[in-house]
Amino acid sequence: MWFLLTVAGRVARSAWVEDRLADHATLARMASGDHDALAELYDRLARPVYSLALRILRDPADAEDIVQEVFSQAWRQAGRYDARRGTVAAWLLTLARSRAIDRLRSRRARPDDVAAEPDPNIPDRGIAADLQIQSAQQVARVRAALEELPALQRIVLELAYYEGLTHVEIAERLEQPLGTVKTRIRQAMMRLRDSLAGAV
């Protein structure tokens, strides 16, 4: 049994590395103007981007808009992507989170606008949170890395990425100085990056 788990882990790790390399190669092709590369990246990563935007915004139409904005930005800025700062998927999810929070802020600035109630006859197109990462192996790695974080770092990350709160809102909710919240988020992201890089 141990042998089978070890082999399965190596296969999963190898597939994960191949996906990362494929994403980097696709982004390089996008930077040179290859439209097919954009379509390939969209096919691979649009689903987790949509899932995150939907989780934050709770509106399928807004989430779809965010997906389009994220991939448009990726097309324009493909040449600026720096692999040392994280995976392509992490970059796109960070863009999605930022844009979704901006959209929430603009909604709050217009309290007169009332979101339409969802039509109960339309099936829920929401994607489960566990499907935001492309594979079960990635989910397990991320969860394990999150569990290794100190509690205070894990909490600020969960509030930022799962509840879509801004740094200011996190500071208010936790009754902590804004600088402390920002430091904890930065430290948590660095620890996660190091932990996930070590799993490759």
Backbone hydrogen bonds in HBPLUS format (Angstrom, degrees):
<---DONOR---> <-ACCEPTOR-->    atom                        ^
c    i                          cat <-CA-CA->   ^        H-A-AA   ^      H-
h    n   atom  resd res      DA  || num        DHA   H-A  angle D-A-AA Bond
n    s   type  num  typ     dist DA aas  dist angle  dist       angle   num
A0005-LEU N   A0001-MET O   2.95 MM   4  6.29 160.2  1.99 156.2 161.6     1
A0006-THR N   A0002-TRP O   2.90 MM   4  6.14 155.1  1.96 149.9 157.2     2
A0007-VAL N   A0003-PHE O   2.92 MM   4  6.18 162.7  1.95 153.4 157.7     3
A0008-ALA N   A0004-LEU O   2.84 MM   4  6.01 163.1  1.87 149.3 154.6     4
A0009-GLY N   A0005-LEU O   2.84 MM   4  5.97 154.5  1.91 144.6 151.7     5
A0010-ARG N   A0006-THR O   2.96 MM   4  6.24 154.4  2.03 146.9 153.5     6
A0011-VAL N   A0007-VAL O   2.93 MM   4  6.19 158.5  1.97 152.5 158.5     7
A0012-ALA N   A0008-ALA O   2.89 MM   4  6.08 163.3  1.92 150.0 154.8     8
A0013-ARG N   A0009-GLY O   2.88 MM   4  6.02 160.5  1.92 146.8 152.5     9
A0014-SER N   A0010-ARG O   2.87 MM   4  5.99 157.0  1.92 144.7 151.3    10
A0015-ALA N   A0011-VAL O   2.89 MM   4  6.15 157.0  1.94 149.6 155.7    11
A0016-TRP N   A0012-ALA O   2.91 MM   4  6.14 152.6  1.99 146.7 154.6    12
A0017-VAL N   A0013-ARG O   2.95 MM   4  6.23 157.2  2.00 150.1 155.7    13
A0018-GLU N   A0014-SER O   2.93 MM   4  6.18 159.5  1.97 148.1 154.1    14
A0019-ASP N   A0015-ALA O   2.89 MM   4  6.14 154.6  1.95 147.3 153.9    15
A0020-ARG N   A0016-TRP O   3.03 MM   4  6.31 158.8  2.08 147.7 152.9    16
A0021-LEU N   A0017-VAL O   2.94 MM   4  6.21 163.7  1.97 154.5 158.7    17
A0022-ALA N   A0018-GLU O   2.82 MM   4  5.99 156.1  1.88 148.5 155.8    18
A0023-ASP N   A0019-ASP O   2.87 MM   4  6.12 156.6  1.93 149.0 155.2    19
A0024-HIS N   A0020-ARG O   2.99 MM   4  6.29 157.5  2.04 149.4 155.2    20
A0025-ALA N   A0021-LEU O   2.92 MM   4  6.16 161.4  1.95 150.3 155.4    21
A0026-THR N   A0022-ALA O   2.85 MM   4  6.02 156.9  1.90 149.3 156.1    22
A0027-LEU N   A0023-ASP O   2.93 MM   4  6.13 157.8  1.98 148.2 153.7    23
A0028-ALA N   A0024-HIS O   3.01 MM   4  6.27 151.5  2.09 145.4 153.2    24
A0029-ARG N   A0025-ALA O   3.01 MM   4  6.34 152.2  2.09 145.9 153.3    25
A0030-MET N   A0026-THR O   2.91 MM   4  6.25 150.1  2.00 145.9 154.9    26
A0031-ALA N   A0027-LEU O   2.93 MM   4  6.21 153.8  2.00 147.0 153.5    27
A0032-SER N   A0029-ARG O   3.09 MM   3  5.17 133.3  2.31  95.8 108.7    28
A0034-ASP N   A0029-ARG O   3.06 MM   5  5.45 163.2  2.09 141.9 140.5    29
A0033-GLY N   A0030-MET O   2.80 MM   3  5.03 161.1  1.83 112.5 117.1    30
A0037-ALA N   A0034-ASP O   3.18 MM   3  5.45 131.9  2.43 100.3 112.2    31
A0039-ALA N   A0035-HIS O   3.19 MM   4  6.57 156.7  2.24 147.8 153.5    32
A0040-GLU N   A0036-ASP O   2.97 MM   4  6.27 152.3  2.04 146.1 153.6    33
A0041-LEU N   A0037-ALA O   2.94 MM   4  6.20 164.2  1.96 153.1 156.8    34
A0042-TYR N   A0038-LEU O   2.90 MM   4  6.05 158.5  1.95 149.6 156.2    35
A0043-ASP N   A0039-ALA O   2.93 MM   4  6.14 159.3  1.97 145.9 151.3    36
A0044-ARG N   A0040-GLU O   3.07 MM   4  6.34 149.0  2.17 145.7 153.7    37
A0045-LEU N   A0041-LEU O   2.90 MM   4  5.99 158.8  1.94 154.8 160.1    38
A0046-ALA N   A0042-TYR O   2.88 MM   4  5.01 149.6  1.98 143.1 142.8    39
A0049-VAL N   A0045-LEU O   3.31 MM   4  6.44 160.3  2.35 150.2 156.0    40
A0050-TYR N   A0046-ALA O   2.83 MM   4  5.97 163.7  1.86 154.9 159.3    41
A0051-SER N   A0047-ARG O   2.92 MM   4  6.11 160.0  1.96 151.3 157.1    42
A0052-LEU N   A0048-PRO O   3.05 MM   4  6.20 163.0  2.08 147.1 150.1    43
A0053-ALA N   A0049-VAL O   3.06 MM   4  6.27 168.7  2.07 152.1 155.5    44
A0054-LEU N   A0050-TYR O   2.82 MM   4  5.96 159.8  1.86 153.7 159.8    45
A0055-ARG N   A0051-SER O   2.91 MM   4  6.07 153.8  1.98 145.0 152.4    46
A0056-ILE N   A0052-LEU O   3.09 MM   4  6.36 153.4  2.16 150.0 156.1    47
A0057-LEU N   A0053-ALA O   2.83 MM   4  5.92 171.4  1.84 156.0 159.0    48
A0058-ARG N   A0054-LEU O   2.67 MM   4  4.91 148.9  1.77 132.3 141.5    49
A0063-ALA N   A0059-ASP O   2.88 MM   4  6.10 160.3  1.92 158.8 165.5    50
A0064-GLU N   A0060-PRO O   2.91 MM   4  6.11 153.8  1.97 147.2 153.5    51
A0065-ASP N   A0061-ALA O   3.03 MM   4  6.33 152.8  2.10 144.7 152.2    52
A0066-ILE N   A0062-ASP O   2.94 MM   4  6.27 153.8  2.01 149.1 156.2    53
A0067-VAL N   A0063-ALA O   3.04 MM   4  6.36 155.5  2.10 147.5 153.5    54
A0068-GLN N   A0064-GLU O   3.11 MM   4  6.45 161.5  2.15 150.4 154.0    55
A0069-GLU N   A0065-ASP O   2.91 MM   4  6.21 159.7  1.95 151.8 157.9    56
A0070-VAL N   A0066-ILE O   2.80 MM   4  5.99 161.8  1.83 157.3 162.0    57
A0071-PHE N   A0067-VAL O   3.04 MM   4  6.26 168.8  2.05 155.2 157.4    58
A0072-SER N   A0068-GLN O   2.93 MM   4  6.04 145.8  2.05 143.1 153.1    59
A0073-GLN N   A0069-GLU O   2.90 MM   4  6.11 158.7  1.94 147.7 153.3    60
A0074-ALA N   A0070-VAL O   2.85 MM   4  6.11 154.6  1.92 146.1 154.0    61
A0075-TRP N   A0071-PHE O   2.99 MM   4  6.09 150.7  2.07 136.2 143.3    62
A0076-ARG N   A0072-SER O   3.03 MM   4  6.35 158.9  2.08 147.4 152.7    63
A0077-GLN N   A0073-GLN O   2.82 MM   4  5.94 152.6  1.89 153.1 161.0    64
A0078-ALA N   A0074-ALA O   2.89 MM   4  5.33 103.5  2.48 142.3 150.1    65
A0080-ARG N   A0077-GLN O   2.89 MM   3  5.37 152.1  1.97 115.8 124.5    66
A0081-TYR N   A0078-ALA O   3.33 MM   3  5.54 161.1  2.36 106.5 112.0    67
A0085-ARG N   A0082-ASP O   3.03 MM   3  5.78 162.5  2.06 122.2 127.3    68
A0086-GLY N   A0083-ALA O   3.35 MM   3  5.56 168.4  2.36 107.9 111.3    69
A0091-TRP N   A0087-THR O   3.01 MM   4  6.26 154.8  2.07 144.3 151.4    70
A0092-LEU N   A0088-VAL O   2.94 MM   4  6.24 164.8  1.96 156.7 159.6    71
A0093-LEU N   A0089-ALA O   2.88 MM   4  6.10 159.2  1.93 151.4 157.6    72
A0094-THR N   A0090-ALA O   2.88 MM   4  6.01 149.3  1.97 144.6 152.8    73
A0095-LEU N   A0091-TRP O   2.99 MM   4  6.31 155.7  2.05 148.5 155.0    74
A0096-ALA N   A0092-LEU O   2.89 MM   4  6.14 157.4  1.94 146.7 153.3    75
A0097-ARG N   A0093-LEU O   2.88 MM   4  6.07 162.4  1.91 147.2 151.6    76
A0098-SER N   A0094-THR O   3.00 MM   4  6.15 165.9  2.02 149.3 153.1    77
A0099-ARG N   A0095-LEU O   2.94 MM   4  6.14 166.1  1.96 153.3 157.1    78
A0100-ALA N   A0096-ALA O   2.84 MM   4  5.95 158.6  1.88 151.8 158.3    79
A0101-ILE N   A0097-ARG O   2.94 MM   4  6.12 159.4  1.99 150.8 155.9    80
A0102-ASP N   A0098-SER O   3.00 MM   4  6.25 154.5  2.07 144.4 151.8    81
A0103-ARG N   A0099-ARG O   2.92 MM   4  6.18 150.5  2.01 143.8 152.0    82
A0104-LEU N   A0100-ALA O   2.93 MM   4  6.28 150.9  2.02 145.5 153.4    83
A0105-ARG N   A0101-ILE O   2.91 MM   4  6.19 159.6  1.95 151.4 156.7    84
A0106-SER N   A0102-ASP O   2.98 MM   4  6.27 155.8  2.04 147.5 153.7    85
A0107-ARG N   A0103-ARG O   3.02 MM   4  6.31 146.1  2.13 142.8 152.1    86
A0108-ARG N   A0104-LEU O   2.97 MM   4  6.30 158.7  2.01 153.1 158.3    87
A0109-ALA N   A0105-ARG O   2.99 MM   4  6.24 139.5  2.16 143.2 154.5    88
A0110-ARG N   A0107-ARG O   3.00 MM   3  5.29 150.2  2.09 105.9 115.2    89
A0113-ASP N   A0110-ARG O   3.12 MM   3  5.85 150.0  2.21 120.0 126.2    90
A0122-ILE N   A0119-ASP O   3.11 MM   3  5.65 164.2  2.14 116.7 121.7    91
A0131-LEU N   A0128-ALA O   2.91 MM   3  5.49 154.5  1.98 115.1 123.4    92
A0132-GLN N   A0129-ALA O   3.05 MM   3  5.50 165.4  2.07 117.0 120.0    93
A0139-VAL N   A0135-SER O   3.04 MM   4  6.37 159.4  2.08 151.7 157.8    94
A0140-ALA N   A0136-ALA O   2.96 MM   4  6.17 161.6  1.99 148.2 152.5    95
A0141-ARG N   A0137-GLN O   2.99 MM   4  6.24 156.7  2.04 146.2 152.4    96
A0142-VAL N   A0138-GLN O   2.89 MM   4  6.09 166.3  1.91 156.1 159.4    97
A0143-ARG N   A0139-VAL O   2.89 MM   4  6.05 166.1  1.91 154.0 158.3    98
A0144-ALA N   A0140-ALA O   2.94 MM   4  6.04 159.5  1.98 144.9 151.0    99
A0145-ALA N   A0141-ARG O   2.91 MM   4  6.10 157.2  1.97 146.3 152.9   100
A0146-LEU N   A0142-VAL O   2.84 MM   4  6.08 155.5  1.90 150.6 157.6   101
A0147-GLU N   A0143-ARG O   2.91 MM   4  6.15 155.0  1.97 148.5 155.1   102
A0148-GLU N   A0144-ALA O   3.18 MM   4  6.45 134.7  2.40 139.2 150.3   103
A0148-GLU N   A0145-ALA O   3.20 MM   3  5.20 132.6  2.44  94.5 106.9   104
A0149-LEU N   A0146-LEU O   3.07 MM   3  5.37 151.0  2.16 106.0 114.7   105
A0153-GLN N   A0150-PRO O   3.07 MM   3  5.48 122.4  2.42 109.6 123.6   106
A0154-ARG N   A0150-PRO O   2.99 MM   4  6.24 163.6  2.02 160.5 165.9   107
A0155-ILE N   A0151-ALA O   2.93 MM   4  6.11 160.6  1.97 154.6 159.3   108
A0156-VAL N   A0152-LEU O   3.32 MM   4  6.50 165.3  2.35 141.8 144.6   109
A0157-LEU N   A0153-GLN O   3.17 MM   4  6.38 158.5  2.22 148.3 154.2   110
A0158-GLU N   A0154-ARG O   2.93 MM   4  6.17 162.0  1.96 153.9 158.8   111
A0159-LEU N   A0155-ILE O   2.96 MM   4  6.20 159.3  2.00 153.3 158.7   112
A0160-ALA N   A0156-VAL O   2.98 MM   4  6.12 152.9  2.06 142.1 149.6   113
A0161-TYR N   A0157-LEU O   2.80 MM   4  5.92 176.1  1.81 162.4 163.2   114
A0162-TYR N   A0158-GLU O   2.87 MM   4  5.17 148.4  1.97 130.1 140.2   115
A0165-LEU N   A0159-LEU O   3.10 MM   6  5.85 167.6  2.11 150.3 146.3   116
A0170-ILE N   A0166-THR O   2.95 MM   4  6.21 154.2  2.01 150.4 157.7   117
A0171-ALA N   A0167-HIS O   2.93 MM   4  6.18 161.2  1.97 149.6 154.7   118
A0172-GLU N   A0168-VAL O   2.95 MM   4  6.24 154.6  2.01 149.2 156.1   119
A0173-ARG N   A0169-GLU O   2.88 MM   4  6.08 162.1  1.92 147.6 152.7   120
A0174-LEU N   A0170-ILE O   2.88 MM   4  6.02 166.1  1.90 157.1 160.5   121
A0175-GLU N   A0171-ALA O   2.83 MM   4  5.53 113.3  2.28 131.6 147.0   122
A0176-GLN N   A0171-ALA O   2.96 MM   5  4.88 153.7  2.03 136.9 144.4   123
A0175-GLU N   A0172-GLU O   3.29 MM   3  4.92 143.5  2.43  90.0 100.4   124
A0180-THR N   A0177-PRO O   3.06 MM   3  5.29 122.9  2.40 101.5 115.6   125
A0181-VAL N   A0177-PRO O   3.14 MM   4  6.56 157.6  2.20 153.8 159.8   126
A0182-LYS N   A0178-LEU O   2.98 MM   4  6.27 166.7  1.99 158.2 161.2   127
A0183-THR N   A0179-GLY O   2.97 MM   4  6.09 157.0  2.03 143.3 149.9   128
A0184-ARG N   A0180-THR O   2.93 MM   4  6.16 161.3  1.97 150.5 155.4   129
A0185-ILE N   A0181-VAL O   2.97 MM   4  6.21 159.9  2.01 153.8 159.1   130
A0186-ARG N   A0182-LYS O   2.95 MM   4  6.15 165.3  1.97 149.5 153.8   131
A0187-GLN N   A0183-THR O   2.85 MM   4  6.05 164.9  1.88 154.1 158.5   132
A0188-ALA N   A0184-ARG O   2.86 MM   4  5.94 157.1  1.91 144.6 151.5   133
A0189-MET N   A0185-ILE O   2.91 MM   4  6.11 160.1  1.95 152.4 157.3   134
A0190-MET N   A0186-ARG O   3.02 MM   4  6.24 155.7  2.08 146.8 153.4   135
A0191-ARG N   A0187-GLN O   2.93 MM   4  6.16 159.1  1.98 149.5 155.2   136
A0192-LEU N   A0188-ALA O   2.86 MM   4  6.06 158.8  1.90 149.8 156.0   137
A0193-ARG N   A0189-MET O   2.90 MM   4  6.04 162.7  1.93 145.6 150.7   138
A0194-ASP N   A0190-MET O   2.98 MM   4  6.17 164.0  2.00 147.7 151.9   139
A0195-SER N   A0191-ARG O   2.85 MM   4  5.97 159.3  1.89 147.4 153.8   140
A0196-LEU N   A0192-LEU O   2.79 MM   4  5.95 167.8  1.81 158.7 161.4   141
A0197-ALA N   A0193-ARG O   2.86 MM   4  5.92 152.9  1.93 145.9 154.1   142
A0198-GLY N   A0194-ASP O   2.97 MM   4  6.09 147.7  2.07 140.7 149.0   143
A0199-ALA N   A0196-LEU O   3.15 MM   3  5.09 141.1  2.31  93.9 105.1   144
A0200-VAL N   A0197-ALA O   3.25 MM   3  5.49 157.5  2.30 104.6 111.3   145
